[in-house]
Amino acid sequence: MTETSFTPDPQIRFRDFRIGAIGSGMIMAECHLEAYRMAGFPVVAIASRTRSKAAEVAARHGIPKTHDTPEALIEDPEVQIVDIAYPPHLQPALIRHALRQPHVKGVLAQKPLALSLEEARALRDEAKAAGKILSVNQNMRFDQSIRVLKQLLDRGALGEPVFAQIDMHAIPHWQGFLRDYDRLTLSNMSVHHLDALRFLFGDPTEVTTVTRTDPRTEFDHQDGIVATTLRFPSGLLALSLEDVWSGPRAEGYADDQHINWRVEGTEGVAKGTIGWPTGAASTLTYASRKETGGAWVTPQWDTMWFPHAFIGVMEQLQWAIHSGEAPALSVADNVRTMALVEAAYRSIDEGRTVAHDISQD
């Protein structure tokens, strides 16, 4: 196999539906809108909790219209896709308002979709009843190393997966609104990794999660440093570790924050890095008895998780609306990721391994 047999970034198949952006924080301003500029997706309006901040971001990105409120943006007949980057306790009301608008064809929501699995299921069902596409921004699926790993797995280059691990030692920026929630790392950081493992391997049947508080996080929380072990029907064992402490970061202390991953199969091994938080491109190296004769091969690409993955996130929604196909990041699939997060919290609360049954979702 040659490097041209990989597609680290998806093709842009459609880009014409007009986007209204809700939110003006880092994720919207530096990731969503920068990705949309690169891809040529039309952003026609923006709104946020603070109009002046929204106007500042609009000026920076050449967005023609700033609304006073998110509700006013949703009601703007020019807006066909509502793109939300907002606190999860405020997101469901905005989604429901968008589902009621005849001119809105689709909604891109942030993860976590809601603060409870029950509300996530309700939003899924309400979107279906309204005949609208609701998609959830699980952007790690569009990280270049994760996409290429999925391609290797799908074509059998690694054989039957035996063991997988995502190993994070990095310090997230916890948004201020998280202080008011009773859940932290699992809902807001582990969800990336648990969703990526579902994307790669399907749904696990057993979940074991342990946690301890993070010494750096000053507000009350139960899930700081988190380790989750998943068992899959095939016997595959996977580990997701979120070490949000990662050492005493201080002046003069050498920073080694990183996220690595590894997948071992019966025919080969793939390993890689996630570019965040270092600001570099993610990487992948693999050796396969079937494809490389056991030698290590390292495909190359120039794009990055932030912001380039957000092109794929919006493109899959644009394409779903245009083609009538289900979105790659469907709300129904995201409910299953939320159910996995809920199972992890149940494991913490009960201090044991719990069975994970997704048949009711």
C-alpha positions as CSV (number, residue, x, y, z in Angstrom):
1,M,0.0,0.0,0.0
2,T,1.1,3.6,-0.7
3,E,0.4,6.8,1.2
4,T,-2.1,7.7,-1.6
5,S,-4.3,4.8,-0.4
6,F,-5.2,6.9,2.7
7,T,-7.6,9.8,2.9
8,P,-6.7,11.7,6.1
9,D,-9.2,14.5,5.2
10,P,-12.6,14.0,3.6
11,Q,-13.6,15.4,0.2
12,I,-15.9,18.4,0.3
13,R,-19.0,17.3,-1.6
14,F,-21.3,20.1,-0.9
15,R,-20.9,23.6,0.7
16,D,-23.9,25.8,-0.3
17,F,-26.2,25.7,2.8
18,R,-26.0,29.0,4.7
19,I,-24.8,28.8,8.3
20,G,-25.8,30.8,11.4
21,A,-23.2,30.6,14.2
22,I,-24.2,30.7,17.8
23,G,-21.3,31.4,20.2
24,S,-18.1,33.5,20.0
25,G,-15.7,31.6,22.3
26,M,-12.5,29.9,21.2
27,I,-14.1,26.8,19.7
28,M,-16.3,28.9,17.4
29,A,-13.9,31.7,16.7
30,E,-10.7,29.7,16.2
31,C,-12.0,26.3,15.0
32,H,-15.5,26.3,13.4
33,L,-15.2,29.7,11.6
34,E,-11.6,29.2,10.6
35,A,-12.4,25.8,9.2
36,Y,-15.4,27.2,7.3
37,R,-13.3,30.0,5.8
38,M,-10.8,27.4,4.5
39,A,-13.6,25.2,3.1
40,G,-15.7,28.0,1.6
41,F,-18.8,27.3,3.7
42,P,-21.0,30.4,3.8
43,V,-21.6,31.9,7.3
44,V,-24.3,34.5,7.1
45,A,-24.9,35.4,10.7
46,I,-23.6,35.1,14.3
47,A,-25.0,35.6,17.8
48,S,-23.7,35.0,21.3
49,R,-24.5,35.7,24.9
50,T,-22.7,39.0,24.5
51,R,-23.5,41.0,21.3
52,S,-20.3,43.0,21.4
53,K,-18.2,39.8,21.5
54,A,-20.2,38.3,18.6
55,A,-19.7,41.6,16.6
56,E,-16.0,41.4,17.2
57,V,-15.8,37.8,15.9
58,A,-18.1,38.8,12.9
59,A,-15.7,41.6,12.0
60,R,-12.7,39.3,12.2
61,H,-14.3,36.6,10.0
62,G,-16.3,38.8,7.6
63,I,-19.7,37.6,8.8
64,P,-22.3,40.1,7.4
65,K,-24.9,40.0,10.2
66,T,-24.8,40.0,14.0
67,H,-28.0,39.2,15.9
68,D,-28.8,40.5,19.4
69,T,-29.7,37.0,20.6
70,P,-29.3,33.3,19.6
71,E,-33.1,33.1,19.2
72,A,-33.1,36.0,16.8
73,L,-30.5,34.3,14.7
74,I,-32.4,31.0,14.6
75,E,-35.5,33.0,13.4
76,D,-33.5,34.6,10.6
77,P,-34.9,33.1,7.3
78,E,-31.4,33.3,5.7
79,V,-30.1,30.7,8.1
80,Q,-30.4,27.1,6.9
81,I,-27.9,25.4,9.3
82,V,-27.8,26.4,13.0
83,D,-24.3,25.8,14.3
84,I,-24.2,25.9,18.2
85,A,-21.2,26.3,20.4
86,Y,-22.9,27.0,23.7
87,P,-23.0,25.7,27.3
88,P,-24.8,22.3,27.4
89,H,-27.4,23.4,29.9
90,L,-28.6,26.1,27.4
91,Q,-28.2,24.1,24.2
92,P,-31.4,22.0,24.3
93,A,-33.7,25.0,24.3
94,L,-31.9,26.4,21.3
95,I,-32.0,23.1,19.4
96,R,-35.8,22.9,20.1
97,H,-36.3,26.5,18.8
98,A,-34.4,25.6,15.7
99,L,-36.4,22.5,15.1
100,R,-39.6,24.6,15.0
101,Q,-38.3,26.9,12.2
102,P,-39.4,26.0,8.7
103,H,-36.3,27.5,7.1
104,V,-33.8,25.5,9.2
105,K,-32.7,22.4,7.5
106,G,-30.2,21.1,10.1
107,V,-28.5,21.7,13.4
108,L,-25.0,21.1,14.5
109,A,-24.8,20.8,18.3
110,Q,-21.8,20.5,20.6
111,K,-21.0,17.6,22.8
112,P,-22.2,16.8,25.4
113,L,-25.6,17.2,23.7
114,A,-27.4,17.7,27.0
115,L,-26.8,17.2,30.7
116,S,-28.6,13.9,30.9
117,L,-29.1,10.8,28.7
118,E,-32.8,11.2,29.0
119,E,-32.8,14.7,27.5
120,A,-30.4,13.6,24.7
121,R,-32.9,10.8,23.8
122,A,-35.7,13.3,23.8
123,L,-33.8,15.7,21.5
124,R,-33.1,12.8,19.1
125,D,-36.8,11.9,19.0
126,E,-37.9,15.5,18.6
127,A,-35.6,16.0,15.7
128,K,-36.9,12.9,14.0
129,A,-40.5,14.0,14.5
130,A,-39.7,17.4,13.1
131,G,-38.0,15.9,10.0
132,K,-34.8,17.8,10.7
133,I,-31.2,16.6,10.8
134,L,-29.6,17.0,14.2
135,S,-25.9,16.3,14.2
136,V,-23.4,16.4,17.1
137,N,-19.9,17.7,16.8
138,Q,-17.8,14.7,17.8
139,N,-14.8,16.1,15.9
140,M,-12.2,13.6,17.0
141,R,-13.6,11.3,14.4
142,F,-12.2,13.7,11.8
143,D,-8.7,13.9,13.4
144,Q,-6.4,12.7,10.6
145,S,-4.7,9.9,12.5
146,I,-8.1,8.5,13.7
147,R,-9.5,8.6,10.2
148,V,-6.4,6.7,8.8
149,L,-6.5,4.3,11.7
150,K,-10.2,3.5,10.8
151,Q,-9.2,2.9,7.2
152,L,-6.5,0.5,8.3
153,L,-8.9,-1.4,10.6
154,D,-11.7,-1.5,7.9
155,R,-9.4,-3.1,5.3
156,G,-8.0,-5.6,7.8
157,A,-4.4,-4.4,7.8
158,L,-4.1,-5.0,11.5
159,G,-6.1,-8.2,11.6
160,E,-8.4,-8.8,14.5
161,P,-8.0,-6.0,17.1
162,V,-6.7,-7.3,20.5
163,F,-5.9,-4.2,22.5
164,A,-6.4,-0.5,22.1
165,Q,-5.4,2.5,24.3
166,I,-5.8,6.3,24.2
167,D,-3.4,7.8,26.7
168,M,-3.8,11.5,27.5
169,H,-1.6,13.6,29.8
170,A,-2.8,17.2,29.1
171,I,-4.5,20.1,30.8
172,P,-7.9,21.1,29.3
173,H,-9.2,24.6,29.5
174,W,-12.3,24.1,31.7
175,Q,-15.0,26.7,30.7
176,G,-16.4,28.7,33.5
177,F,-19.9,27.3,33.2
178,L,-18.5,23.8,34.2
179,R,-18.2,25.0,37.8
180,D,-22.0,24.7,38.1
181,Y,-22.1,21.1,37.0
182,D,-21.6,17.9,39.0
183,R,-19.7,16.2,36.1
184,L,-16.4,17.2,34.6
185,T,-13.8,15.1,32.7
186,L,-16.0,12.2,31.5
187,S,-18.6,14.5,30.0
188,N,-16.3,17.1,28.6
189,M,-13.0,15.3,27.7
190,S,-13.3,11.5,28.0
191,V,-16.3,11.8,25.7
192,H,-13.9,12.5,22.8
193,H,-12.0,9.3,23.4
194,L,-14.9,7.1,24.2
195,D,-16.7,8.2,21.1
196,A,-13.5,7.6,19.0
197,L,-13.3,4.1,20.4
198,R,-16.9,3.5,19.5
199,F,-16.2,4.9,16.0
200,L,-13.3,2.5,15.6
201,F,-14.7,-0.7,17.3
202,G,-18.4,-0.4,17.9
203,D,-20.2,-0.6,21.2
204,P,-18.6,-2.3,24.2
205,T,-20.4,-4.7,26.5
206,E,-18.6,-3.9,29.8
207,V,-17.4,-0.7,31.3
208,T,-15.1,-0.1,34.3
209,T,-14.2,3.4,35.3
210,V,-12.2,4.8,38.3
211,T,-11.4,8.4,39.1
212,R,-9.8,10.8,41.5
213,T,-10.0,14.5,41.9
214,D,-7.5,16.7,40.0
215,P,-5.3,18.9,42.3
216,R,-5.2,21.8,39.8
217,T,-9.0,22.1,39.4
218,E,-10.2,24.4,42.2
219,F,-13.9,23.9,42.0
220,D,-15.8,20.9,43.3
221,H,-15.8,17.8,41.0
222,Q,-15.9,14.0,41.2
223,D,-14.2,13.0,37.9
224,G,-10.8,14.7,37.5
225,I,-8.3,12.1,36.5
226,V,-10.2,9.3,34.8
227,A,-9.3,5.7,33.7
228,T,-11.9,3.7,31.8
229,T,-11.6,0.1,30.6
230,L,-13.9,-1.2,27.9
231,R,-14.5,-4.8,26.9
232,F,-16.0,-5.5,23.4
233,P,-18.0,-8.5,22.2
234,S,-14.9,-9.7,20.2
235,G,-12.8,-9.8,23.4
236,L,-11.0,-6.6,22.5
237,L,-9.9,-4.7,25.6
238,A,-9.5,-0.9,25.4
239,L,-8.3,1.7,27.8
240,S,-9.1,5.4,27.8
241,L,-7.0,7.5,30.2
242,E,-7.5,11.2,30.9
243,D,-4.8,12.6,33.2
244,V,-5.8,16.2,33.4
245,W,-3.2,16.8,36.1
246,S,-0.2,15.7,34.0
247,G,2.3,17.1,36.4
248,P,3.1,20.4,38.3
249,R,3.1,22.9,35.5
250,A,5.0,25.9,36.6
251,E,7.8,28.3,35.5
252,G,10.9,26.4,34.9
253,Y,9.1,23.0,34.7
254,A,9.6,21.3,31.3
255,D,6.2,20.7,29.7
256,D,5.5,17.2,28.3
257,Q,1.8,17.3,27.7
258,H,0.7,14.8,25.1
259,I,-2.0,12.4,23.8
260,N,-0.8,9.0,22.4
261,W,-2.9,6.1,21.1
262,R,-2.0,2.5,20.2
263,V,-4.0,-0.4,18.6
264,E,-2.6,-3.9,18.5
265,G,-4.1,-6.6,16.2
266,T,-3.3,-10.1,15.2
267,E,-1.6,-8.9,12.0
268,G,-0.1,-5.6,13.0
269,V,0.2,-2.6,15.3
270,A,-0.7,1.1,14.7
271,K,0.4,3.9,17.0
272,G,0.1,7.6,16.9
273,T,-0.2,11.0,18.5
274,I,-3.0,13.6,18.7
275,G,-1.7,17.0,17.9
276,W,-3.6,18.9,20.5
277,P,-2.4,20.3,22.9
278,T,1.0,20.8,21.2
279,G,-0.3,22.6,18.1
280,A,1.1,20.0,15.7
281,A,-0.4,17.6,13.2
282,S,-1.5,14.3,14.6
283,T,0.7,11.3,13.5
284,L,0.3,7.6,12.7
285,T,2.9,4.8,12.2
286,Y,2.0,1.2,11.6
287,A,3.5,-2.2,10.8
288,S,1.5,-4.9,9.2
289,R,2.4,-8.5,8.2
290,K,-0.2,-8.2,5.4
291,E,0.7,-4.7,4.0
292,T,4.2,-3.7,5.0
293,G,6.0,-6.9,5.5
294,G,6.4,-6.1,9.1
295,A,8.2,-2.8,8.5
296,W,7.0,0.4,10.1
297,V,5.4,2.9,7.7
298,T,4.5,6.5,8.5
299,P,2.0,8.3,6.2
300,Q,2.3,12.1,6.0
301,W,-0.2,14.9,6.0
302,D,-0.1,18.7,6.6
303,T,-3.6,19.2,8.2
304,M,-4.4,19.2,11.9
305,W,-7.2,18.2,14.3
306,F,-7.8,21.9,15.2
307,P,-9.1,23.5,13.0
308,H,-9.1,21.2,9.9
309,A,-11.3,18.4,11.5
310,F,-14.1,20.9,11.7
311,I,-14.3,21.1,7.9
312,G,-15.3,17.4,7.9
313,V,-17.8,18.0,10.7
314,M,-19.7,20.6,8.8
315,E,-19.3,18.9,5.4
316,Q,-21.0,15.7,6.6
317,L,-24.0,17.8,7.7
318,Q,-24.1,19.8,4.4
319,W,-23.9,16.5,2.5
320,A,-26.6,14.8,4.6
321,I,-29.0,17.7,3.9
322,H,-28.2,17.8,0.2
323,S,-28.2,14.0,-0.4
324,G,-30.9,12.8,2.0
325,E,-28.4,10.3,3.5
326,A,-27.9,10.0,7.2
327,P,-25.2,12.2,8.6
328,A,-22.0,10.6,9.7
329,L,-22.3,12.3,13.1
330,S,-26.0,11.5,13.7
331,V,-27.8,12.3,16.9
332,A,-28.9,8.7,17.2
333,D,-25.3,7.5,17.2
334,N,-24.4,10.3,19.7
335,V,-27.0,9.1,22.1
336,R,-25.1,5.8,22.2
337,T,-21.9,7.7,23.1
338,M,-23.8,9.5,25.8
339,A,-25.1,6.1,27.1
340,L,-21.5,4.9,27.3
341,V,-20.6,8.0,29.3
342,E,-23.6,7.4,31.6
343,A,-22.4,3.8,32.1
344,A,-19.0,5.1,33.1
345,Y,-20.5,7.3,35.7
346,R,-22.6,4.4,37.0
347,S,-19.4,2.3,37.3
348,I,-17.9,5.1,39.4
349,D,-20.9,5.4,41.6
350,E,-21.2,1.7,42.2
351,G,-17.5,0.9,42.3
352,R,-17.6,-2.0,39.9
353,T,-17.7,-3.2,36.3
354,V,-21.1,-2.6,34.8
355,A,-22.7,-4.3,31.8
356,H,-23.4,-1.9,28.9
357,D,-26.6,-2.7,27.0
358,I,-27.4,-0.3,24.1
359,S,-30.5,-2.3,22.9
360,Q,-32.9,0.3,24.4
361,D,-31.2,3.3,22.6
